[in-house]
């Protein structure tokens, strides 16, 4: 009977190969949500680098670009009102520079046309005008705080230190994003384009079809939403993506 005889170099090679096979067998399956570096589901990936660009946002400050401007674009800067194209009375509300150039914002003062129009209950002075809904009290309070803080163009990184996308909730995570940046145009009794994003039932078909994500990502073939400004913060887009990947739940 022949016996297999291994030379020392051959034995070493066999041992190395066995070790490599044992190591590879411990790897998790590719594309496991939240674990694999190639995870494309949009959920939080701990292997991704933490975003430390810019600086974190303070809860005590109002940031025009991602807090005030979305309200103005969604409620006031639509076509036929105060958009960049043929703005009414020459008032363009699509950027900080344009808003301040109107001379209607009185820095540090709750007076002037800008404040009076968003705070008015008179149909002929209210902004946005009927049949559009008046700004919510929460939105008015935010603009009040911005004005009293000096109507500054403060900046920060809302995703600084990481953007949690685990266990996304429609009520707590997605609805606030849509309410701040979308439902001014896409809500109320006459939503633009017939697209109403003011409730889960209305949002569901657009999320299922891919139109919601395609629009907020400003992808080719979709209508960009919001149509002006720099779009939604990347963290907000990631959260919408994660909510869709997690089943588009009404939670």
N, C-alpha and C positions, 0 to 999 in steps of 0.2 A: 504494500500500500504506500502510495506516494504521500509525503508530508510537505505542506507549504512551508517554505523557509523564507522569512523576511530579513533582509539586511537591515542594519541600523538606520540608514537614510530612508529606506522604504517605510519602516515602522514609524519614524517621526512624521513622514508625510501623511500616513494613514491617521495618526492621532490628530494632526492639525485639521484634516478634512472632517473628521468626526466632531471636533469641537465647533467648526463653522456651521455644520448642519444642526447641531444642538442649539446653537445661538439663534440661527434663523428661525427655528421652529417656535421660538418664544415671541416672535413679532406678532402684533395684532393684525387683523385683516385690513387691507387698504380701504381708505375712505370711511373709516368708522367715525361717526359724527363726534366732533369735539376732541378727537384724539390724534388723528392722522394729519401730518403736515400738508397732505394734498386734499384735505377736507374742503369740499366746494359747496357745502350745504348752507353756508352763511351763518352757522352757529359759532359761538365763541370758541376759538382755537387757542389753547394755552401755549402752543409752540410759535404763534405769531409774535413778532416784536411788539413791545408795548409802545404806543404812540406818546412821545414826550416832546413833540414839536410845539412851539409857542409856550403857552402857560395855561393852567387850569382856570376855569370860570368861577367867579365868586358868586354865591347866592345873594349877596348884598348889592350887586351891581347889575345894571341892565345893559345888554349888548345889542346894539342896533342891528347888526348884520343878521343874526340868527334868532332874534326875539322880536324886534319891532318891525323890521323890513318884511318878514313873511306875512305879518298882519296887514300891512299896507298893500302888498302885492295881491294878496288873496281877496281883499275887500274893496280896494280903491283903485288899483292900477290895471284893471281889466280894460279891454278895448272899448272905446267910447267914453271912458272916464279919464283917469289920470295915468294912462299908460305912456310909453315913450312915443307912440305914434298919435299925432294930433291930440295931445292932452287938453282936456277942458280947461279953459281960462289960462292955458299955458302952464298949468301945474302938473309937473311930472313927478311921480312918487315911486320911481323904480330904483333909486339909489340914495345913499346918504347925501352925496353932493347935490343931487337934484332936489331932494326934500328941503335941504337947508337953503338952497338958492332961491326958493320961492319967497323967502322973507316972512312966511306965515307962521313959522315956529318961533315963539318967544322964549328964548333960553331962560330957564329958571322961573318962568311965569306961567300960570294957568290962565292965559288970556290969548287973544289973537285968533285969527280965522281957523288955524289948524285945530287948536284945542276946542274951540267953541263948536266946530262942525262935528267932531267925533263925539262930543258930549251932549249935543243938542237933542231935544225931543221934538223939535219942530220939523215937519216933513220938508219944508223948503230950504232948511239949513243943514239938515242931518247928513252926515257922511258915514257910510254909503247911503245914497238916497233910496227911498222906497221904490219898488217892493222888496229890495234887498233888506236883510235883517240888520238891525243896529249892532255895533260891536258889543260883545259881551262885557259885563262888568269887570271880569278878570282882564280882558284885553285893554279896556280903558284905564284900569288901575296900573297896568304895566307901562302904558304910554305916559301916564301921569308921573310915574316914578322916573322914567327916562328924562322927561322934560325938567323935572325938579333937580335931577342929578347933573344938569347942564347940557342935556341933549347932545351927548358926546358920541363919537363913533368908536366906542371901546371894542376891542377884539379879544378873543380867547379861543381856546381849543376845547369844544364841548366833549370831545372824545379823549381828552388828555388822561393818560394813565391806563387806558383800556376802555373798551366799549362792551359792556355786558349784553349778551344776546341770548342768554340761557332762559328758558321758560318764559318766552314772550307772551304777554297778555294783551288781547285786543283792547280791553277797557283801560288798562293802566299804561300801556306802552304805545300802541298803534293809534288809537283814537285821538290822544292829545297831539300827535304829530300831524294828523290830517286836519284836526280842528284849527291848529295854528297856521298851517300853510296852504290848505286846500279848500276847506268848506265855505270860505267866503265866496268863492266862485262856484264851487260845486256843492251847494247846499241851498236851503230855503225853498221857496215855492217855484222859482224859475232858475234852476241850476244851469250853468253854461254848458252847451253841447248836450244837454239832457243827461249829464253825468252827475249823479248825486252821491256824495261820499260822507253823508252825515250819519249813517247808521251801519251796523254790521251787515244787515241784509242787503243794503245797497252796495257796500264795498265788496262783498263776497264774489260776485261774478267777475269783477275787474281784477281781483286778486287771482282767481282761478284761471283766467284767460291769459295772464301775463301782462296785461295792459298797465296795471298799477305799477309794477316793478319797472317795466320798460319806460314808462313816463317819468318816474322819479329819477331814473338813471340817465335820462335824456338820451336814450338809445335811438339809433336810426330806425325810422319807420313808426315811431311813436311821437305823440304830441308831448313836448317837454312840459313838465309840471314840477314846480311852479314855472311859469313862462318867462319870468324876469328874475334878476338877481343872480346869485351864484348857485341856486338850487338848494336842496336839502343838505344838511351836514352829513358827512359820510356815515357817522354813527347812526343817524336816523334811517338812512337807506339800508344799512346792515341789519337794523332791527326789523324793518319791514321784510327783508329777505329771509331772516331767521323765522319770523312769524309764519311766513308762507311755507317754508321748509318744514316747520313743526306741525303743519296740518291745517293752517288757516282757522284756528279755533276761535269760537265765540266765548272767550274766557275772561 
